[in-house]
Amino acid sequence: KSFNGSERCPRDTRVAQLVFPAIYTVVFVLGILLNTLALWVFLHIPSSSTFVVYLKNTLVADLIMTLTLP
């Protein structure tokens, strides 16, 4: 029981092992659902302006990024 740090306090990581996977799962599922909805909407909008094309490209990039979460 010295103060020099040779003894470590045990760290309880059970909460982190339960909370982080749950948060990642919720973010992944919501991201896939909302990106799919946005993709469906943007596929029904004609690409007549450069801004709509930009939004479609951003949507595809976001969908690819979401797929890297798992």
Stockholm file with secondary structure:
# STOCKHOLM 1.0

chainA/1-70         KSFNGSERCPRDTRVAQLVFPAIYTVVFVLGILLNTLALWVFLHIPSSSTFVVYLKNTLVADLIMTLTLP
#=GR chainA/1-70 SS CCSSSCSCCCCCCHHHHHHHHHHHHHHHHHHHHHHHHHHHHHHTSCCCSHHHHHHHHHHHHHHHHHHTCC
#=GC SS_cons        CCSSSCSCCCCCCHHHHHHHHHHHHHHHHHHHHHHHHHHHHHHTSCCCSHHHHHHHHHHHHHHHHHHTCC
//
